[in-house]
Amino acid sequence: MSAEFGKAYWEERYRGHTALHRSGPNPQLVAEVGDLRPGTALDAGCGEGANAIWLASHGWRVTAVDIASTALRHAREYAETFGDDVVSRIDWAEADLTAWTPAEEHFDLVCAHYVHPAASRQIVFRRLAAAVAPGGTLLIVDHHPSHEPALSHATVPAVHITPAELAAGLDSDRWDIAVAEARTRPATDSDGCENTLHDAVLRARKRP
């Protein structure tokens, strides 16, 4: 994957878009996690914190990791508007997912939304899958190949992946695939324009 997705890229992106988190949590997260019993969660590539804050608001203890200090600063400020109960449930961490390895089999939920590391995405996803505790859930949401948003990196093929490709990275002897499908959803970009986004969604449970 292009080095354009390194720290400098993301710092610049979040400096230029200071209110992305105002759109709220990703609807795929809400749909797939809403019925789970709260426990420990890892939000990998947390950005400005909307998903981590939603999880904490619903009783999860969250470790939220991102490469961009600017995004984490916005996330902390946004979390404070939800009160001490939410703030106390989130541990923010600045780390590059291509170099950082989470504790193995530690989290009841590991989620990643549109993670585009500067190195191998397969290696990063393998580490995230290893971090799921037995009986826990892995949720990956990414850009489907039919996704054509007006983003600066939209023409880079490596940001697109199919649900089948996501599922192929999991050992069938250890995982039960609950969801592996393409979905569309409406969204409003930073300029107020309405778009239809195309997501690849994978939810899987690690066998106890």
C-alpha positions as a printed NumPy array, in Angstrom:
array([[  0.   ,   0.   ,   0.   ],
       [  1.154,   3.503,  -0.723],
       [  3.184,   5.301,   1.944],
       [  0.715,   8.168,   1.533],
       [ -1.226,   6.523,   4.366],
       [  1.514,   7.158,   6.904],
       [  1.338,   9.493,   9.882],
       [  1.845,  12.693,   7.873],
       [ -1.127,  11.899,   5.625],
       [ -3.512,  11.336,   8.531],
       [ -2.296,  14.326,  10.54 ],
       [ -2.958,  16.568,   7.561],
       [ -6.367,  15.029,   6.944],
       [ -7.546,  15.565,  10.507],
       [ -6.146,  19.083,  10.657],
       [ -8.256,  19.916,   7.625],
       [-11.439,  18.212,   8.838],
       [-12.102,  19.011,  12.453],
       [-15.681,  17.769,  12.756],
       [-15.784,  14.323,  11.16 ],
       [-16.814,  12.789,  14.455],
       [-19.99 ,  14.851,  14.502],
       [-21.553,  12.365,  12.098],
       [-21.826,   9.863,  14.949],
       [-20.835,   6.198,  15.118],
       [-20.594,   4.049,  12.034],
       [-24.016,   2.474,  11.409],
       [-22.42 ,  -0.904,  10.72 ],
       [-20.955,  -0.864,  14.235],
       [-24.33 ,  -0.026,  15.745],
       [-26.051,  -2.761,  13.724],
       [-23.518,  -5.484,  14.491],
       [-22.531,  -4.725,  18.084],
       [-25.723,  -3.313,  19.586],
       [-26.906,  -6.687,  20.898],
       [-23.548,  -7.828,  22.298],
       [-22.895,  -7.905,  26.016],
       [-20.439,  -5.075,  26.839],
       [-16.908,  -6.028,  27.799],
       [-13.467,  -4.94 ,  26.665],
       [-13.119,  -3.464,  23.177],
       [-10.303,  -2.396,  20.889],
       [-11.125,   0.32 ,  18.361],
       [ -8.24 ,   0.127,  15.898],
       [ -7.8  ,   3.268,  13.817],
       [-10.276,   5.157,  15.98 ],
       [ -9.951,   8.514,  14.207],
       [-11.865,  11.246,  16.021],
       [-13.455,   8.777,  18.369],
       [-17.117,   8.487,  17.367],
       [-17.126,   4.692,  17.507],
       [-15.107,   4.489,  20.729],
       [-17.415,   7.006,  22.386],
       [-20.506,   5.098,  21.267],
       [-19.064,   1.88 ,  22.677],
       [-18.171,   3.535,  25.98 ],
       [-21.646,   5.061,  26.157],
       [-23.042,   1.53 ,  25.918],
       [-20.94 ,   0.093,  28.706],
       [-17.784,  -1.061,  26.923],
       [-14.283,  -0.476,  28.295],
       [-12.458,   0.762,  25.193],
       [ -8.853,   0.973,  24.071],
       [ -8.905,   3.421,  21.152],
       [ -5.799,   3.543,  18.963],
       [ -4.858,   5.882,  16.134],
       [ -1.692,   7.02 ,  14.41 ],
       [ -2.711,  10.7  ,  14.317],
       [ -2.255,  12.813,  17.433],
       [ -4.564,  15.441,  15.911],
       [ -7.389,  12.904,  15.643],
       [ -6.85 ,  11.766,  19.215],
       [ -6.918,  15.335,  20.488],
       [-10.269,  15.903,  18.765],
       [-11.503,  12.573,  20.14 ],
       [-10.612,  13.433,  23.733],
       [-12.293,  16.827,  23.431],
       [-15.423,  15.254,  21.973],
       [-15.533,  12.534,  24.635],
       [-15.482,  15.174,  27.357],
       [-18.842,  16.462,  26.14 ],
       [-20.365,  13.097,  27.138],
       [-19.276,  13.326,  30.77 ],
       [-16.935,  11.539,  33.134],
       [-18.575,   8.138,  32.832],
       [-17.738,   7.933,  29.127],
       [-14.311,   9.546,  29.52 ],
       [-13.327,   7.05 ,  32.219],
       [-14.192,   4.104,  29.978],
       [-11.799,   5.023,  27.146],
       [ -8.009,   4.695,  27.039],
       [ -6.634,   6.657,  24.083],
       [ -3.34 ,   5.501,  22.565],
       [ -1.223,   6.941,  19.761],
       [  0.269,   4.093,  17.775],
       [  0.983,   2.987,  14.215],
       [ -1.007,  -0.195,  13.603],
       [  1.697,  -1.434,  11.231],
       [  4.172,  -1.553,  14.139],
       [  1.922,  -1.93 ,  17.191],
       [  0.785,  -5.363,  18.335],
       [ -2.196,  -5.613,  20.71 ],
       [ -2.234,  -8.213,  23.464],
       [ -3.315, -11.589,  22.123],
       [ -6.764, -12.934,  23.006],
       [ -7.424,  -9.935,  25.253],
       [-10.514,  -8.138,  23.903],
       [-14.142,  -9.217,  23.786],
       [-14.553,  -7.026,  20.708],
       [-12.015,  -5.834,  18.161],
       [-13.292,  -3.445,  15.512],
       [-11.638,  -1.562,  12.68 ],
       [-13.361,   0.821,  10.29 ],
       [-11.656,   1.841,   7.028],
       [ -8.148,   1.096,   8.273],
       [ -5.603,   1.82 ,   5.523],
       [ -2.127,   1.165,   6.949],
       [  1.002,   2.151,   5.062],
       [  2.151,  -1.484,   5.192],
       [  0.379,  -4.815,   4.633],
       [ -3.293,  -4.672,   5.552],
       [ -3.3  ,  -8.473,   5.86 ],
       [ -0.639,  -8.369,   8.577],
       [ -2.554,  -5.713,  10.508],
       [ -5.833,  -7.645,  10.288],
       [ -4.054, -10.826,  11.383],
       [ -2.834,  -9.055,  14.52 ],
       [ -6.286,  -7.661,  15.202],
       [ -7.841, -11.103,  14.845],
       [ -5.265, -12.523,  17.257],
       [ -6.293,  -9.894,  19.824],
       [ -9.865, -11.234,  20.037],
       [-10.501, -13.317,  23.151],
       [-12.053, -16.784,  22.774],
       [-15.785, -16.263,  22.356],
       [-15.176, -12.665,  21.274],
       [-16.109, -10.761,  18.134],
       [-14.111,  -9.294,  15.255],
       [-15.788,  -6.555,  13.21 ],
       [-14.091,  -5.172,  10.094],
       [-15.776,  -2.511,   7.968],
       [-13.977,  -1.352,   4.84 ],
       [-14.54 ,   0.149,   1.408],
       [-16.134,  -2.248,  -1.054],
       [-14.69 ,  -2.165,  -4.627],
       [-17.905,  -0.465,  -5.823],
       [-17.259,   2.392,  -3.367],
       [-16.533,   5.651,  -5.23 ],
       [-16.474,   8.538,  -2.734],
       [-14.997,  11.932,  -3.443],
       [-11.927,  11.238,  -1.313],
       [ -8.333,  12.096,  -2.094],
       [ -7.371,   8.423,  -1.88 ],
       [-10.42 ,   7.023,  -3.69 ],
       [ -8.425,   6.014,  -6.783],
       [ -5.933,   3.881,  -4.829],
       [ -7.028,   0.25 ,  -5.38 ],
       [ -5.564,  -0.931,  -2.06 ],
       [ -8.294,   0.831,  -0.07 ],
       [-10.932,  -1.504,  -1.535],
       [-11.649,  -5.062,  -0.425],
       [-14.489,  -7.549,  -0.762],
       [-16.211,  -9.334,   2.139],
       [-14.879, -12.638,   0.784],
       [-11.334, -11.321,   0.902],
       [-11.837, -10.196,   4.494],
       [-13.219, -13.58 ,   5.508],
       [-10.449, -15.466,   3.708],
       [ -7.939, -14.206,   6.266],
       [ -9.6  , -16.117,   9.113],
       [ -8.901, -19.737,  10.012],
       [-12.182, -21.615,   9.548],
       [-11.218, -23.96 ,  12.386],
       [-11.164, -21.065,  14.858],
       [-13.779, -18.665,  13.542],
       [-17.494, -18.657,  12.817],
       [-18.428, -16.095,  10.169],
       [-21.683, -14.374,  11.115],
       [-21.683, -11.646,   8.463],
       [-19.655, -11.236,   5.276],
       [-21.529,  -8.981,   2.916],
       [-21.584,  -5.778,   0.911],
       [-23.902,  -2.992,   2.085],
       [-24.809,   0.502,   0.987],
       [-25.593,   3.398,   3.286],
       [-26.262,   7.131,   2.904],
       [-23.683,   9.6  ,   4.199],
       [-23.01 ,  13.321,   4.159],
       [-19.47 ,  14.486,   3.434],
       [-17.654,  17.437,   5.009],
       [-19.049,  19.75 ,   2.301],
       [-22.637,  18.769,   3.088],
       [-23.067,  16.664,  -0.056],
       [-25.092,  13.448,   0.099],
       [-23.356,  10.258,  -1.023],
       [-24.092,   6.555,  -1.122],
       [-21.254,   4.593,   0.446],
       [-20.508,   0.945,  -0.29 ],
       [-19.144,  -1.041,   2.642],
       [-17.64 ,  -4.481,   2.981],
       [-18.692,  -5.824,   6.389],
       [-17.217,  -8.789,   8.22 ],
       [-18.37 ,  -9.95 ,  11.658],
       [-16.926, -13.144,  13.047],
       [-16.839, -14.909,  16.402],
       [-13.734, -16.646,  17.679],
       [-14.617, -20.075,  18.962],
       [-14.085, -20.597,  22.733]])
